[in-house]
Amino acid sequence: MQFSSFTTVSWSAISFVIFLLSTIDDMGIFAANTWDKDGR
């Protein structure tokens, strides 16, 4: 097994998810539902 390639794919997926969440947060759709507890 090559754990290095698995780690690279995992970090790519994590980065993509973070990018996706930040994009949705900029649109204001995800923010109203999730970050309402923080007052943001």
Secondary structure, 3 states (H helix, E strand, C coil): CCHHHHHHHHHHHHHHHHHHHHHHHHHCHHHHHHHHHHCC
